[in-house]
Amino acid sequence: MTLDGYGAFPDYPGSDIEDPEPNDFWKEMWINMYTKADTIIFGRRSYEGHAQVHSVANRKSTDPEYLYDYSRFLEKCKLIVLSNTLKKAEWGNTEIMTGDLGEILKKIRSVPGKEIIIEGGPALVHDVIKTGFADEYRIYVMPVIYGRGPHYWGAMAKQETLKLVSVKTLPFGELILHYKCVR
Ligand SMILES: NC(=O)c1ccc[n+]([C@@H]2O[C@H](COP(=O)([O-])OP(=O)(O)OC[C@H]3O[C@@H](n4cnc5c(N)ncnc54)[C@H](OP(=O)(O)O)[C@@H]3O)[C@@H](O)[C@H]2O)c1
């Protein structure tokens, strides 16, 4: 998100640079999770964006190896896309689910397995906070005050208290905030 909590990706110095090696964003958000997680939940818009850019089939030959690894990880996972409109999902091992998010998360968590990543755009994050199901948050903060697009934070019915696990600073001023939820 931007510093003021918006979800779209703005341009800023460094935002267009693709590192030949994975930086801390990739390590913290994804590479560290490759052995820990086996399920990823997306809202329909985020899913469609990811399928377009991050399927193995759509990778460019010039992409660095770590991006291929990321695509291979996504395609190894069980992917859940939340949608009322999608009829068919042809990317990877995808299941389309719909309805009350609390019930959906209860069902997914009842299946034995590894950790579940919710790859949330703002709408989904709102809904997840409301369910009280999150154990951890990893927030990537871009050094931009933006004022446009979908917003991550809105009125919440109750407080969510967090314990800071780590803060990482990236070369172009981005932060990666890792919190655990305090219950
Ligand atoms: N992780 C990310 O992907 C990520 C990260 C940062 C920023 N962003 C930005 O966030 C934006 C996308 O986020 P968003 O919040 O607009 O969309 P989103 O969460 O990706 O997708 C919203 C859609 O998910 C479906 N949905 C959500 N909950 C559902 C439920 N319980 N049952 C059925 N369907 C459900 C609906 O799809 P239908 O319309 O099909 O019913 C809804 O329109 C983009 O601008 C992107 O750049 C994304």
Ligand as a Chemical Component Dictionary entry (heavy atoms), coordinates in Angstrom:
data_LIG
# 
_chem_comp.id                   LIG 
_chem_comp.type                 NON-POLYMER 
_chem_comp.pdbx_formal_charge   0 
_chem_comp.three_letter_code    LIG 
# 
loop_
_chem_comp_atom.comp_id 
_chem_comp_atom.atom_id 
_chem_comp_atom.alt_atom_id 
_chem_comp_atom.type_symbol 
_chem_comp_atom.charge 
_chem_comp_atom.model_Cartn_x 
_chem_comp_atom.model_Cartn_y 
_chem_comp_atom.model_Cartn_z 
_chem_comp_atom.pdbx_ordinal 
LIG N1  N1  N 0  -2.341  -8.680  -3.510 1  
LIG C1  C1  C 0  -2.685  -7.975  -4.509 2  
LIG O1  O1  O 0  -3.068  -8.505  -5.483 3  
LIG C2  C2  C 0  -2.586  -6.524  -4.375 4  
LIG C3  C3  C 0  -1.690  -5.959  -3.525 5  
LIG C4  C4  C 0  -1.657  -4.574  -3.441 6  
LIG C5  C5  C 0  -2.501  -3.823  -4.205 7  
LIG N2  N2  N 1  -3.352  -4.433  -5.050 8  
LIG C6  C6  C 0  -4.267  -3.604  -5.815 9  
LIG O2  O2  O 0  -5.564  -3.824  -5.314 10 
LIG C7  C7  C 0  -6.525  -3.740  -6.375 11 
LIG C8  C8  C 0  -7.330  -5.030  -6.384 12 
LIG O3  O3  O 0  -7.912  -5.160  -5.123 13 
LIG P1  P1  P 0  -9.481  -5.034  -4.924 14 
LIG O4  O4  O 0  -9.705  -4.926  -3.470 15 
LIG O5  O5  O -1 -9.978  -3.968  -5.830 16 
LIG O6  O6  O 0  -9.970  -6.405  -5.548 17 
LIG P2  P2  P 0  -9.734  -7.937  -5.096 18 
LIG O7  O7  O 0  -9.850  -8.099  -3.610 19 
LIG O8  O8  O 0  -8.545  -8.490  -5.767 20 
LIG O9  O9  O 0  -11.018 -8.560  -5.828 21 
LIG C9  C9  C 0  -12.318 -8.143  -5.460 22 
LIG C10 C10 C 0  -13.273 -9.149  -6.035 23 
LIG O10 O10 O 0  -13.131 -10.390 -5.342 24 
LIG C11 C11 C 0  -14.382 -11.046 -5.329 25 
LIG N3  N3  N 0  -14.749 -11.382 -3.949 26 
LIG C12 C12 C 0  -14.183 -10.912 -2.813 27 
LIG N4  N4  N 0  -14.733 -11.485 -1.719 28 
LIG C13 C13 C 0  -15.660 -12.357 -2.190 29 
LIG C14 C14 C 0  -16.551 -13.264 -1.569 30 
LIG N5  N5  N 0  -16.606 -13.413 -0.233 31 
LIG N6  N6  N 0  -17.366 -14.010 -2.353 32 
LIG C15 C15 C 0  -17.331 -13.875 -3.701 33 
LIG N7  N7  N 0  -16.487 -13.037 -4.336 34 
LIG C16 C16 C 0  -15.674 -12.287 -3.593 35 
LIG C17 C17 C 0  -15.376 -10.177 -6.043 36 
LIG O11 O11 O 0  -15.283 -10.615 -7.394 37 
LIG P3  P3  P 0  -16.500 -10.631 -8.451 38 
LIG O12 O12 O 0  -16.611 -9.220  -8.911 39 
LIG O13 O13 O 0  -16.041 -11.571 -9.512 40 
LIG O14 O14 O 0  -17.706 -11.122 -7.705 41 
LIG C18 C18 C 0  -14.754 -8.790  -5.896 42 
LIG O15 O15 O 0  -15.144 -7.897  -6.910 43 
LIG C19 C19 C 0  -5.737  -3.507  -7.641 44 
LIG O16 O16 O 0  -5.743  -2.114  -7.875 45 
LIG C20 C20 C 0  -4.329  -3.962  -7.294 46 
LIG O17 O17 O 0  -3.353  -3.243  -8.009 47 
LIG C21 C21 C 0  -3.438  -5.763  -5.127 48 
# 
loop_
_chem_comp_bond.comp_id 
_chem_comp_bond.atom_id_1 
_chem_comp_bond.atom_id_2 
_chem_comp_bond.value_order 
_chem_comp_bond.pdbx_ordinal 
LIG N1  C1  SING 1  
LIG C1  O1  DOUB 2  
LIG C1  C2  SING 3  
LIG C2  C3  SING 4  
LIG C2  C21 DOUB 5  
LIG C3  C4  DOUB 6  
LIG C4  C5  SING 7  
LIG C5  N2  DOUB 8  
LIG N2  C6  SING 9  
LIG N2  C21 SING 10 
LIG C6  O2  SING 11 
LIG C6  C20 SING 12 
LIG O2  C7  SING 13 
LIG C7  C8  SING 14 
LIG C7  C19 SING 15 
LIG C8  O3  SING 16 
LIG O3  P1  SING 17 
LIG P1  O4  DOUB 18 
LIG P1  O5  SING 19 
LIG P1  O6  SING 20 
LIG O6  P2  SING 21 
LIG P2  O7  DOUB 22 
LIG P2  O8  SING 23 
LIG P2  O9  SING 24 
LIG O9  C9  SING 25 
LIG C9  C10 SING 26 
LIG C10 O10 SING 27 
LIG C10 C18 SING 28 
LIG O10 C11 SING 29 
LIG C11 N3  SING 30 
LIG C11 C17 SING 31 
LIG N3  C12 SING 32 
LIG N3  C16 SING 33 
LIG C12 N4  DOUB 34 
LIG N4  C13 SING 35 
LIG C13 C14 SING 36 
LIG C13 C16 DOUB 37 
LIG C14 N5  SING 38 
LIG C14 N6  DOUB 39 
LIG N6  C15 SING 40 
LIG C15 N7  DOUB 41 
LIG N7  C16 SING 42 
LIG C17 O11 SING 43 
LIG C17 C18 SING 44 
LIG O11 P3  SING 45 
LIG P3  O12 DOUB 46 
LIG P3  O13 SING 47 
LIG P3  O14 SING 48 
LIG C18 O15 SING 49 
LIG C19 O16 SING 50 
LIG C19 C20 SING 51 
LIG C20 O17 SING 52 
# 
